[in-house]
Amino acid sequence: MIVYIVDVDVDAEIYAAYRTWLDAHVPEMLALPGFVSAEVFERLEPPAAPGRRAVSAHYRLASVQDLERYLRVDAPRMRADGTTRFPGRFTATRQVLSRADA
C-alpha cells in the first residue's frame, strides 16, 4: 500500500471554490487505476499563513507501480485542471509514503 499526499496552500479568498473543485476532483482520482481510497483534511498545525488555508489530500494506492503509472500517464492532466482553474492562487507539495514494515 502506498500513500500519496498532496498538501495544498490556498488563497483564502478562493478556498470555498477550491474545495468545491477538490470535492469533485477526488472521485476522478479514485476512478483511476490503482487508487483505493482518499481522505481530505484541513491542516490545523502548523497554521496557514494569514490569508491562506491549508488542505491535505491523502490518496491510497495499491502499489508503487500504480503510483508510477499515475505520475506518468494521468498526473499532467489532473494537475493542469487545478492550475488552469486557479492560476497562481495555490501551491502544492507532494509526499509518497509506504508502510515502515513493508
Residue, then its C-alpha position, 0 to 999 in steps of 0.5 A: m500500500i502506498v500513500y500519496i499526499v498532496d498538501v495544498d496552500v490556498d488563497a483564502e479568498i478562493y478556498a470555498a471554490y477550491r474545495t468545491w473543485l477538490d470535492a469533485h476532483v477526488p472521485e476522478m482520482l479514485a476512478l483511476p487505476g490503482f487508487v483505493s481510497a482518499e481522505v481530505f483534511e484541513r491542516l490545523e498545525p502548523p497554521a496557514a499563513p494569514g490569508r491562506r488555508a491549508v488542505s491535505a489530500h491523502y490518496r491510497l494506492a495499491s502499489v508503487q507501480d500504480l503510483e508510477r503509472y499515475l505520475r506518468v500517464d494521468a498526473p499532467r492532466m489532473r494537475a493542469d485542471g487545478t492550475t488552469r482553474f486557479p492560476g497562481r492562487f495555490t501551491a502544492t507539495r507532494q509526499v509518497l509514503s509506504r508502510a515502515d514494515a513493508 
